[in-house]
Amino acid sequence: MNHWIIAPVILPALLAPVIAWVMRFDIVLARTMSLAGTVAVVAISLGLFAGAADGGVEVYKLGNWEPPFGISLVLDRLSAMMLLLTAVLALLVLMHVIATGWDRRGQHFHALFQFQLMGICGAFLTGDAFNLFVFFEVLLIASYGLMLHGGGRMRLKAGLQYVVMNLAGSTLFLFALGTLYATTGTLNIADLGIRVREIAVEDAALVRVAAMLLMIVFAIKAAIFPVQFWLPGTYSNAPAPVAALFAIMTKVGAYAILRVYTVGFGPDVAATGEMPGVWLFWGGLVTTAVGAIGVLGARRLMLLLSFAVVGSMGTLMLAVSAFTPESALAAMYYLLHSTFAAAALFLIADLVVTRRPGGDVLRPYPPIVQNGLFAALFFAAAIGMAGMPPLSGFLGKLLVLDTVRDMPYAMWAWGVILVGSLLTIVGFVRAGSSLFWKPTALPVPEGDGMPTADAHGPVGALALTPAVAALGMLVLLAAFANPVSGYLEATAAQLFSPDAYLATIADPATGKGE
């Protein structure tokens, strides 16, 4: 077995308690260990990404128990790509947190950060539906602690809503897993894909119930209508660097849908048919519209960015809903783009909000230090999120529009995506005008419900680097769109021809399907 597969999970899991108990009073040591651990995860993820590029599927059997009875971690092109995306994003966020001093506002930030990294990496690697539930719970606990970092009544209120919603999702998840196990006798995703294909349509009523329950659970994680309402309140009240890390968390839900509904309940499975795709299409359509309208109507910068994330998830799900290799390619490219675009916006917002007298309220206030620099960065990130050329968002939306054109009700999808993009552009222009182009000497009004800015001077190069690097990723995705699309095409082909993935069960002696 390739023991490096478990390293992105076990390294943060070992590092987090050490930081929590030994280094919580030494911020320098905690930063050093957290940064070193995250850099190591990046390096390991790069190695795993290179190893998965040959198209093989490797399974890591914990305790050497054979699947489907033992816990297994599975590495293929998709999981390797998501691991690398997570590691790079985590490193950018950690650099920003250290440079701006956000981690000083609580003793356990770095421990919680490492637990969060462990949960995300585990969710992308696990080959077992029950352990996907376990890693979801690790995410929930760590993200709740990170969200409350720095304290505040509004964060506590939003955090409570976030926890209640996700606990409801966890309960549904357990119901779905129990139903699946009762009908198939397994929760291993690959084994599930084999057994579900053997069930006759007339005997698959409980399987369809479980499939839809899982879809609801993953929709909660991905913030898809009608269960998207938790995201704006949560992300807008979380610390901006934490919200930047949370940009990958909705993608965990999207990944779970791609993985489970191609391998476990694939489009060729008669037991579930086209039901998941239809539900996703209409849910994605409404989510895109809700996000665009929210961006247009937001009166706070963080709320505007949160609705932009909602809209991007709707667009992503429209591509996923087709469940074809071409649509998966478009979805994965847009997933990469939207993750870095959202992270860049939240990181830039943190630098701006902490220097504005009125916080993130979208009203004209006296200009801040380096106003022109922040305006340029903000509008560059806004161009990326809205899907305008020349950044990768334009190519991503073109791919999504192309992949949905042959679907039923394709004109609805085209109309909502295009009109939603226009509303998003208008919303960002309005926000940018209030933030940077309408300086005023008016005093800060009381009762905004937002704290006033801290006393910060000009931003140094170290604090700017993560946001600029996230924007740079959008440029690279556009400049190298052809090789990136080539990798994603091979990834989509592997995803929709899961013979190698299923071979991890059919031939457990090797632990590798070629």
C-alpha positions, -999 to 999 in steps of 0.1 A, spaced: 0 0 0 10 36 -6 12 49 30 14 85 18 -24 84 11 -32 86 48 -7 114 55 -29 144 46 -54 131 72 -31 118 100 -6 147 99 -31 175 108 -48 150 132 -16 146 152 -5 182 149 -38 197 162 -38 183 198 -1 191 201 -7 227 192 -38 228 215 -22 215 246 15 224 243 16 256 222 -16 274 229 2 301 250 31 305 225 18 320 194 51 320 176 56 283 181 20 275 172 23 295 140 56 278 131 42 243 136 9 250 119 26 266 89 51 237 87 23 212 88 3 229 61 33 232 39 40 195 44 3 187 34 8 208 2 40 188 -6 23 155 1 -7 165 -20 15 174 -49 31 140 -47 -2 122 -46 -15 144 -74 14 134 -96 10 98 -86 -27 97 -96 -21 114 -130 -15 80 -146 -51 71 -141 -47 44 -115 -69 40 -84 -52 32 -51 -69 20 -20 -54 24 15 -67 -2 39 -66 9 75 -55 -19 97 -51 -40 66 -88 -49 67 -101 -57 33 -128 -36 19 -158 -34 21 -155 -46 58 -126 -23 67 -121 14 65 -106 24 32 -91 56 17 -92 58 -21 -70 80 -43 -79 87 -79 -76 118 -101 -106 136 -86 -97 131 -49 -60 140 -57 -71 172 -74 -94 181 -45 -66 174 -20 -43 197 -37 -69 224 -40 -76 222 -3 -39 223 7 -31 253 -15 -62 272 -2 -53 263 34 -18 276 30 -30 309 15 -55 314 43 -29 305 70 -4 330 56 -31 357 56 -41 349 92 -5 350 104 4 382 85 -27 401 97 -27 387 133 -62 372 132 -48 341 150 -41 362 181 -78 367 188 -81 332 203 -58 306 218 -70 276 197 -71 290 162 -43 268 148 -55 237 165 -90 242 150 -75 250 117 -56 217 116 -87 198 126 -106 215 98 -78 205 73 -80 170 86 -118 168 81 -117 182 46 -89 160 34 -106 129 49 -139 137 32 -121 138 -2 -102 106 4 -126 83 21 -141 54 2 -168 47 27 -201 65 31 -202 62 69 -167 76 72 -178 105 49 -204 111 77 -176 110 103 -154 135 85 -185 158 79 -189 158 117 -152 167 122 -158 196 97 -188 207 116 -171 209 150 -139 225 138 -157 250 116 -180 260 144 -150 268 166 -133 288 138 -165 307 131 -167 319 167 -130 329 166 -129 365 180 -163 363 196 -193 385 192 -231 382 195 -238 381 158 -213 353 153 -227 333 181 -262 337 167 -252 328 131 -231 299 145 -261 285 163 -281 285 131 -252 269 113 -249 241 138 -286 234 140 -289 232 102 -259 209 99 -271 187 128 -304 182 110 -284 172 79 -263 148 100 -295 132 113 -308 127 78 -274 114 68 -277 86 95 -312 78 83 -299 75 47 -270 53 57 -292 30 78 -316 26 49 -287 19 25 -271 -7 47 -305 -24 53 -311 -28 15 -275 -34 2 -255 -47 32 -226 -23 26 -216 14 29 -184 12 10 -190 35 -20 -174 11 -46 -192 -19 -32 -224 1 -31 -219 8 -68 -217 -29 -75 -247 -40 -54 -271 -13 -64 -266 -22 -100 -278 -57 -91 -311 -46 -76 -342 -48 -98 -361 -16 -103 -393 -30 -87 -373 -38 -56 -354 -5 -53 -379 17 -35 -358 20 -4 -327 26 -24 -344 56 -41 -354 69 -7 -319 66 6 -305 83 -26 -328 113 -22 -320 116 15 -283 116 6 -290 142 -20 -307 165 6 -277 160 30 -252 169 3 -274 198 -8 -273 212 27 -235 210 26 -234 226 -8 -260 253 1 -285 244 -27 -321 256 -27 -342 250 -7 -316 245 21 -292 273 11 -305 299 37 -278 290 63 -249 301 42 -253 339 39 -258 344 76 -229 321 85 -203 333 60 -212 370 64 -207 368 102 -176 346 102 -142 362 103 -133 370 67 -102 347 66 -123 318 80 -149 325 53 -121 322 28 -113 288 41 -150 279 41 -149 285 3 -138 248 0 -165 235 24 -195 239 0 -173 221 -26 -172 191 -2 -210 188 -9 -204 191 -46 -177 165 -45 -199 141 -26 -226 144 -52 -202 138 -80 -186 108 -63 -216 90 -49 -240 97 -78 -215 84 -104 -199 55 -86 -227 45 -62 -258 56 -80 -244 61 -115 -264 74 -144 -265 38 -157 -282 25 -125 -319 17 -132 -328 18 -95 -324 56 -93 -328 67 -129 -327 104 -137 -344 116 -104 -312 130 -88 -303 150 -119 -338 166 -122 -338 177 -86 -303 191 -89 -312 210 -121 -341 229 -106 -324 234 -73 -293 248 -90 -315 271 -111 -332 287 -82 -299 288 -62 -283 308 -90 -312 332 -91 -312 336 -53 -275 343 -52 -277 370 -79 -306 388 -63 -289 386 -29 -257 402 -44 -278 430 -59 -297 437 -27 -270 432 -1 -261 462 21 -230 447 37 -199 436 19 -196 403 37 -232 395 29 -227 404 -7 -198 380 -10 -218 353 8 -246 355 -18 -220 355 -45 -208 321 -32 -245 309 -32 -248 319 -68 -216 302 -78 -228 270 -62 -260 272 -82 -241 275 -114 -218 246 -104 -248 224 -97 -264 231 -130 -233 216 -146 -233 186 -123 -270 179 -128 -264 167 -164 -243 138 -151 -222 134 -182 -184 135 -187 -187 168 -205 -207 184 -177 -184 170 -151 -154 187 -168 -173 220 -168 -183 216 -132 -147 208 -120 -132 237 -139 -158 260 -124 -152 245 -90 -115 253 -92 -123 288 -103 -150 296 -79 -130 284 -49 -101 307 -56 -124 336 -66 -144 334 -34 -112 331 -13 -96 361 -30 -127 382 -23 -129 373 14 -92 379 19 -94 413 2 -126 421 22 -107 414 54 -80 439 45 -106 465 35 -131 461 63 -105 463 91 -95 497 78 -129 513 70 -145 534 98 -179 517 91 -167 481 88 -184 463 59 -215 485 56 -219 496 20 -221 533 26 -196 561 16 -171 567 43 -137 585 43 -112 568 20 -89 543 36 -52 540 33 -41 525 -1 -76 530 -15 -65 527 -51 -47 494 -45 -77 479 -27 -101 491 -54 -80 474 -81 -78 441 -62 -115 441 -54 -126 447 -90 -102 421 -103 -117 395 -79 -152 408 -87 -145 403 -124 -135 367 -117 -165 359 -95 -190 375 -120 -175 355 -149 -162 383 -171 -131 380 -193 -102 377 -192 -101 356 -160 -111 320 -156 -147 327 -146 -155 336 -182 -142 303 -195 -159 284 -166 -193 299 -174 -189 293 -211 -182 256 -203 -213 254 -181 -235 271 -207 -222 247 -234 -228 216 -213 -264 225 -204 -275 235 -239 -288 200 -248 -306 195 -216 -344 199 -212 -353 234 -202 -318 246 -214 -332 281 -221 -341 284 -185 -305 276 -175 -290 300 -201 -314 328 -190 -308 324 -153 -270 322 -157 -267 352 -180 -292 374 -162 -277 363 -129 -242 373 -141 -255 407 -151 -271 412 -117 -239 401 -100 -219 426 -120 -243 454 -111 -241 444 -74 -203 444 -73 -201 477 -92 -225 493 -67 -205 479 -38 -172 490 -52 -185 525 -58 -196 528 -22 -163 513 -9 -138 531 -30 -153 557 -54 -176 578 -32 -154 591 -3 -171 613 22 -162 631 54 -195 622 70 -191 607 106 -198 571 111 -235 567 121 -243 548 152 -265 517 151 -250 500 120 -247 469 140 -211 465 129 -179 473 149 -158 501 138 -124 493 122 -93 486 141 -64 511 138 -44 496 109 -19 512 88 -8 504 52 -9 468 42 25 451 39 36 428 11 32 397 33 -4 405 41 -12 412 4 5 381 -9 -23 355 -2 -50 376 -18 -28 384 -48 -18 347 -51 -55 337 -51 -61 361 -79 -30 347 -96 -46 313 -96 -75 327 -117 -50 341 -142 -32 307 -143 -65 288 -148 -73 310 -178 -37 310 -192 -34 272 -189 -70 264 -196 -60 238 -223 -38 216 -201 -61 220 -171 -90 209 -193 -70 180 -205 -65 168 -169 -101 174 -161 -113 155 -192 -93 125 -181 -107 129 -146 -143 130 -159 -137 100 -181 -124 81 -150 -153 92 -129 -179 81 -154 -161 48 -162 -157 36 -127 -143 2 -135 -109 10 -119 -127 24 -88 -149 -7 -86 -119 -29 -90 -107 -18 -56 -135 -41 -43 -134 -67 -70 -97 -73 -66 -89 -63 -30 -57 -83 -30 -39 -58 -51 -55 -27 -36 -52 -10 -69 -74 -9 -100 -57 -2 -132 
